[in-house]
């Protein structure tokens, strides 16, 4: 059970890293761009279905994607229930 809790906590950190690195604009050849690409392959399979269900919140000309926040809340609830 402790192993599952550790995996959930690690995935939460990966989601946070993905969120933070999305704000950094670098080419995909850059080391940070490569890390961002790897994180996207790990996190996107979970985020894409959430994005289909949760529409972005429009704020003037911009849109705020709430799916990572919903994923983090869900993982925290799951972690609390299991651990």
Long-range contacts (C-beta under 8 A, 24 or more apart in sequence): 1-82, 1-83, 2-83, 4-82, 5-79, 5-82, 5-83, 8-75, 8-78, 8-79, 8-82, 8-83, 9-79, 11-75, 12-72, 12-75, 12-76, 12-79, 14-39, 14-42, 14-43, 15-43, 15-68, 15-71, 15-72, 15-75, 16-72, 18-42, 18-43, 18-68, 19-68, 43-68, 43-71, 46-71, 47-71
